[in-house]
Amino acid sequence: MKNVLITLLFLLLFISCKKKETVEEEVVPEPAPTVSCPTCNFPDTVFTSTATGPKLIFKFKFDSTQVRLNSFGLPATVPTTNEAQSPKFNGMSAHYIEMTKYDTTQVGKGVVLYRAEETMCGGSNAITFCKSIVAKEGDVFFSIPIASITPGTYKWLRVSLAYQNYDIKVRVGTNNLTGTLASFVGFNTYVSKYKMHNVVMTPTVNGAGNKLQGYWGFYANVSSTDIKVEGQAAGTTVVNPNPGSAIPPGSCLVTGEFYNTTNSSNQPLIITGSETNDIIITVSLSTNKSFEWTKVNPDGLYQPDAGETVIDMGLRGMKPMY
């Protein structure tokens, strides 16, 4: 058991996004950060709204068959020196949502629909994790009345991903395990506690407080014993297929072109202002071999004790479908 614990301490050395988000909002004012510490417990799993009338509704989809892209939005295969697997996602939260009309619209200059609640409790501005919405596949993670959106033709969607929770397959010694990873990939997150399959995890390094981009927790159960590990790391792919608008360094702001499922092609989303029905946007995220490591034993299982090291854990593309 000791050897298993020691090995798991090295399990996922790189788990955040390379780019840091700094944005200005024009359409939706940024909430004023609060100084008092949050009194909430755990994030909600269901988005609730009292808004009436037609709405623009956002849902997540985690697709292991969607095209695997590199950071420039081009198809990418796994190098022969590496191996990869498609994780099983349990939930995800978003920090920022923006729609833009043109290729050259810079971050923050489009229609900003949402920015997660933030706090100054930890000493600097940070996402308030316990007030996030951690949504499963198919669940609504945000909605807004269409009447509040400026009419126009929108080509691109930008979504800043803040938190990921998924399962991976690991082999340690002779044990084949399923472990769960909680990854805080926002620019800065105030964390007091979180759950891994209903097991409560609390930060032990510096306790509750602000956690920089890349803070992670890992949980596995071995022979009825809970293994809890945490760490801080960096390095993952952020897909942006739009060369006309760069993503600020340090952000997890994934970009995707709107896709019309009726025509099966990329096609801008048109908001007329006279809609009578809801518009549902399915934010399909490519998990296609998104967990990648250096290959020592070619068996499809990540083996840290064999000297295999994590190369990349970034989502491999976003397709906003309507």
C-alpha positions as CSV (number, residue, x, y, z in Angstrom):
1,M,0.0,0.0,0.0
2,K,2.8,2.4,0.8
3,N,4.3,1.8,-2.7
4,V,1.0,2.5,-4.3
5,L,0.6,5.8,-2.4
6,I,4.2,6.9,-3.3
7,T,3.6,6.0,-6.9
8,L,0.4,7.9,-7.1
9,L,2.1,11.0,-5.7
10,F,3.7,11.3,-9.2
11,L,0.5,10.5,-11.1
12,L,-0.3,13.5,-13.3
13,L,2.5,16.0,-13.2
14,F,1.0,18.4,-15.8
15,I,-2.6,19.5,-15.4
16,S,-3.3,23.1,-16.3
17,C,-3.7,25.3,-19.3
18,K,-0.8,27.3,-20.8
19,K,-2.6,30.5,-21.2
20,K,-3.8,33.0,-18.6
21,E,-7.1,34.9,-19.1
22,T,-7.2,38.6,-19.0
23,V,-10.4,40.0,-20.6
24,E,-12.5,43.2,-20.8
25,E,-16.2,42.8,-21.0
26,E,-18.6,45.1,-22.8
27,V,-22.0,43.5,-22.9
28,V,-22.3,41.9,-19.4
29,P,-20.5,43.8,-16.6
30,E,-18.1,41.8,-14.6
31,P,-19.4,41.1,-11.0
32,A,-17.6,43.1,-8.4
33,P,-15.3,40.8,-6.4
34,T,-16.2,40.4,-2.8
35,V,-13.7,40.5,0.1
36,S,-15.6,38.3,2.6
37,C,-14.9,34.6,2.3
38,P,-17.6,32.4,0.6
39,T,-20.1,30.7,2.9
40,C,-21.2,28.2,0.2
41,N,-20.6,24.4,0.5
42,F,-20.1,22.6,-2.8
43,P,-20.8,23.7,-6.4
44,D,-24.3,23.2,-7.8
45,T,-24.8,20.5,-10.4
46,V,-28.0,22.0,-11.9
47,F,-28.3,25.5,-13.4
48,T,-31.4,27.3,-12.4
49,S,-33.0,30.5,-13.8
50,T,-36.2,32.4,-13.3
51,A,-35.9,34.1,-16.7
52,T,-38.9,33.9,-19.0
53,G,-39.2,33.9,-22.7
54,P,-37.0,32.2,-25.3
55,K,-33.5,31.5,-24.1
56,L,-30.1,30.6,-25.4
57,I,-29.2,27.4,-23.6
58,F,-25.7,25.8,-23.3
59,K,-25.1,22.1,-22.6
60,F,-21.9,20.1,-22.5
61,K,-21.1,17.0,-24.6
62,F,-17.9,14.9,-24.0
63,D,-17.1,13.1,-27.3
64,S,-14.2,10.7,-27.5
65,T,-14.9,10.2,-31.3
66,Q,-14.7,13.9,-32.2
67,V,-11.6,14.9,-34.3
68,R,-8.5,15.3,-32.2
69,L,-7.0,18.8,-32.8
70,N,-3.7,20.6,-31.9
71,S,-3.6,24.1,-30.4
72,F,-4.0,25.6,-33.9
73,G,-7.2,23.6,-34.6
74,L,-5.6,21.1,-37.1
75,P,-6.0,17.3,-36.9
76,A,-3.3,15.7,-34.6
77,T,-2.3,12.1,-34.1
78,V,-0.5,10.7,-31.0
79,P,3.2,10.5,-31.7
80,T,4.6,7.0,-31.9
81,T,6.7,7.6,-28.8
82,N,3.6,8.2,-26.7
83,E,0.3,6.6,-25.8
84,A,-3.1,8.2,-24.9
85,Q,-6.6,7.3,-23.7
86,S,-9.9,9.1,-23.7
87,P,-10.9,9.9,-20.1
88,K,-14.5,9.4,-18.8
89,F,-15.8,12.8,-17.9
90,N,-17.9,13.2,-14.8
91,G,-18.4,17.0,-14.9
92,M,-17.1,20.3,-15.9
93,S,-17.5,24.0,-15.1
94,A,-17.0,27.1,-17.3
95,H,-15.7,30.5,-16.1
96,Y,-16.4,32.7,-19.2
97,I,-18.6,32.5,-22.3
98,E,-18.3,34.9,-25.3
99,M,-19.7,35.0,-28.8
100,T,-18.0,36.9,-31.6
101,K,-19.1,38.0,-35.1
102,Y,-15.7,38.3,-36.8
103,D,-12.4,36.5,-37.1
104,T,-10.5,39.6,-35.8
105,T,-12.7,40.3,-32.8
106,Q,-10.3,40.2,-29.8
107,V,-11.1,38.6,-26.5
108,G,-13.5,40.7,-24.5
109,K,-14.7,42.7,-27.5
110,G,-17.5,40.4,-28.6
111,V,-20.8,39.6,-26.7
112,V,-19.8,38.4,-23.3
113,L,-22.6,36.3,-22.0
114,Y,-21.2,35.0,-18.7
115,R,-18.4,35.3,-16.2
116,A,-18.3,33.2,-13.0
117,E,-18.5,34.7,-9.6
118,E,-15.2,35.8,-8.2
119,T,-13.8,36.7,-4.7
120,M,-10.9,38.6,-3.2
121,C,-11.1,36.4,0.0
122,G,-7.8,34.7,-0.8
123,G,-5.9,38.0,-1.2
124,S,-6.2,38.3,-5.0
125,N,-9.0,37.9,-7.5
126,A,-10.1,34.3,-7.9
127,I,-13.0,32.2,-9.2
128,T,-15.3,31.2,-6.3
129,F,-15.3,27.4,-6.9
130,C,-18.2,26.6,-4.5
131,K,-20.5,28.8,-6.5
132,S,-19.7,27.3,-9.8
133,I,-22.0,25.0,-11.9
134,V,-20.3,21.6,-12.4
135,A,-22.5,20.1,-15.1
136,K,-22.6,16.5,-16.4
137,E,-23.0,15.7,-20.1
138,G,-26.4,16.8,-21.4
139,D,-27.2,19.1,-18.4
140,V,-27.6,22.9,-18.8
141,F,-24.6,24.8,-17.5
142,F,-25.8,28.2,-18.5
143,S,-28.7,30.0,-20.2
144,I,-29.6,33.6,-21.0
145,P,-32.7,35.3,-22.4
146,I,-32.3,35.8,-26.2
147,A,-33.9,39.2,-25.8
148,S,-30.8,40.4,-23.8
149,I,-28.4,39.5,-26.7
150,T,-27.5,42.0,-29.4
151,P,-29.0,40.7,-32.7
152,G,-26.4,39.7,-35.2
153,T,-24.5,36.9,-37.0
154,Y,-22.0,35.1,-34.7
155,K,-19.3,32.9,-36.1
156,W,-17.2,32.0,-33.0
157,L,-17.9,30.8,-29.5
158,R,-15.2,31.1,-26.7
159,V,-15.6,29.1,-23.5
160,S,-13.1,29.3,-20.7
161,L,-13.0,26.0,-18.9
162,A,-12.4,26.3,-15.1
163,Y,-12.7,22.8,-13.6
164,Q,-12.6,19.3,-14.9
165,N,-13.5,16.0,-13.2
166,Y,-12.9,12.7,-14.9
167,D,-11.8,9.1,-14.5
168,I,-8.6,7.5,-16.0
169,K,-7.2,4.0,-16.2
170,V,-4.0,3.4,-14.4
171,R,-1.7,0.4,-13.7
172,V,0.5,0.5,-10.6
173,G,2.6,-2.7,-10.1
174,T,0.1,-5.5,-10.7
175,N,-3.0,-3.4,-9.9
176,N,-5.2,-2.1,-12.7
177,L,-7.0,1.0,-11.2
178,T,-9.6,3.6,-12.1
179,G,-8.6,6.9,-10.6
180,T,-10.4,10.2,-10.5
181,L,-8.9,13.6,-11.3
182,A,-10.1,17.0,-10.2
183,S,-8.3,19.7,-12.1
184,F,-8.6,23.4,-11.4
185,V,-7.6,25.0,-14.7
186,G,-9.0,28.5,-14.2
187,F,-6.6,31.5,-13.8
188,N,-7.0,31.4,-10.0
189,T,-9.5,29.6,-7.9
190,Y,-10.6,29.9,-4.3
191,V,-11.0,26.3,-3.0
192,S,-12.0,25.1,0.4
193,K,-13.2,21.6,-0.4
194,Y,-14.4,19.5,-3.3
195,K,-15.9,16.0,-4.0
196,M,-14.5,13.0,-5.9
197,H,-17.4,10.5,-6.3
198,N,-18.9,11.8,-3.1
199,V,-15.6,11.5,-1.2
200,V,-14.8,14.9,0.3
201,M,-11.3,16.3,-0.6
202,T,-9.8,19.2,1.3
203,P,-6.6,21.0,0.3
204,T,-3.8,20.1,2.7
205,V,-1.0,22.2,1.1
206,N,-1.6,25.7,2.6
207,G,-5.2,24.7,3.4
208,A,-8.2,26.5,1.9
209,G,-7.5,29.5,-0.2
210,N,-6.5,30.6,-3.7
211,K,-5.1,27.8,-5.9
212,L,-3.2,28.9,-9.0
213,Q,-4.0,27.4,-12.4
214,G,-2.9,23.8,-12.4
215,Y,-3.9,22.8,-8.8
216,W,-5.2,19.2,-8.9
217,G,-6.5,16.4,-6.7
218,F,-6.4,12.7,-7.3
219,Y,-8.5,10.0,-5.7
220,A,-8.5,6.2,-5.9
221,N,-9.6,3.4,-3.7
222,V,-7.3,0.4,-3.4
223,S,-8.3,-2.6,-1.3
224,S,-10.9,-0.5,0.5
225,T,-8.4,2.2,1.3
226,D,-8.9,5.7,0.1
227,I,-5.9,7.3,-1.7
228,K,-6.0,11.1,-1.8
229,V,-3.2,13.1,-3.4
230,E,-2.9,16.7,-4.5
231,G,-0.4,18.7,-6.4
232,Q,0.4,21.7,-8.6
233,A,1.5,21.4,-12.2
234,A,1.3,23.0,-15.6
235,G,1.2,22.2,-19.3
236,T,-1.7,21.3,-21.7
237,T,-3.2,22.1,-25.1
238,V,-5.7,24.9,-25.6
239,V,-7.3,24.7,-29.0
240,N,-7.8,28.0,-31.0
241,P,-8.6,27.4,-34.7
242,N,-9.0,31.2,-35.3
243,P,-5.6,32.7,-36.3
244,G,-7.2,36.2,-36.4
245,S,-7.7,36.5,-32.7
246,A,-5.0,35.3,-30.3
247,I,-5.9,33.9,-26.8
248,P,-4.3,35.8,-23.9
249,P,-1.4,33.9,-22.2
250,G,-2.5,31.9,-19.2
251,S,-6.1,31.3,-20.2
252,C,-8.1,28.1,-20.8
253,L,-10.2,30.0,-23.4
254,V,-11.1,27.3,-25.9
255,T,-12.4,28.6,-29.3
256,G,-14.8,26.9,-31.7
257,E,-16.8,27.8,-34.8
258,F,-20.6,27.4,-34.7
259,Y,-21.8,24.3,-36.4
260,N,-25.3,23.8,-37.9
261,T,-26.5,20.2,-37.3
262,T,-29.2,20.5,-39.9
263,N,-26.7,21.4,-42.7
264,S,-23.9,19.4,-41.1
265,S,-21.5,22.2,-41.6
266,N,-19.9,25.2,-40.0
267,Q,-22.4,28.0,-40.1
268,P,-22.8,31.2,-38.0
269,L,-25.4,31.4,-35.4
270,I,-28.0,34.1,-36.3
271,I,-29.8,36.0,-33.5
272,T,-32.6,38.1,-34.9
273,G,-34.2,39.3,-31.7
274,S,-37.6,38.0,-32.7
275,E,-37.1,34.3,-31.7
276,T,-40.1,32.6,-30.2
277,N,-38.3,29.3,-29.2
278,D,-35.2,28.4,-27.2
279,I,-31.9,27.9,-29.0
280,I,-29.9,25.0,-27.6
281,I,-26.1,25.1,-28.1
282,T,-24.4,21.8,-27.4
283,V,-20.8,22.5,-26.6
284,S,-19.2,19.3,-27.8
285,L,-15.7,18.9,-26.4
286,S,-13.2,16.4,-27.9
287,T,-11.9,14.0,-25.3
288,N,-10.3,12.0,-28.1
289,K,-7.1,10.6,-26.5
290,S,-6.8,13.8,-24.5
291,F,-4.8,12.1,-21.7
292,E,-1.3,11.5,-23.2
293,W,1.9,10.1,-21.8
294,T,5.3,8.8,-22.8
295,K,5.2,5.2,-23.8
296,V,7.3,2.6,-22.0
297,N,4.9,-0.4,-21.9
298,P,2.5,-0.3,-24.9
299,D,-0.6,-1.6,-23.2
300,G,-2.9,1.5,-23.2
301,L,-2.7,1.9,-19.4
302,Y,-0.8,4.8,-17.8
303,Q,2.1,3.3,-15.7
304,P,3.9,5.9,-13.6
305,D,6.0,3.3,-11.8
306,A,7.3,2.1,-15.2
307,G,8.7,5.6,-15.9
308,E,5.8,6.8,-18.0
309,T,5.3,10.6,-17.7
310,V,2.3,12.8,-18.6
311,I,2.7,14.8,-21.8
312,D,-0.6,16.5,-22.3
313,M,-4.1,16.5,-20.8
314,G,-5.8,19.2,-22.8
315,L,-9.3,18.9,-24.4
316,R,-8.8,18.4,-28.2
317,G,-11.3,20.8,-29.7
318,M,-14.7,22.4,-29.2
319,K,-17.6,22.2,-31.6
320,P,-20.6,24.5,-30.6
321,M,-23.6,22.8,-32.3
322,Y,-27.1,24.1,-32.8
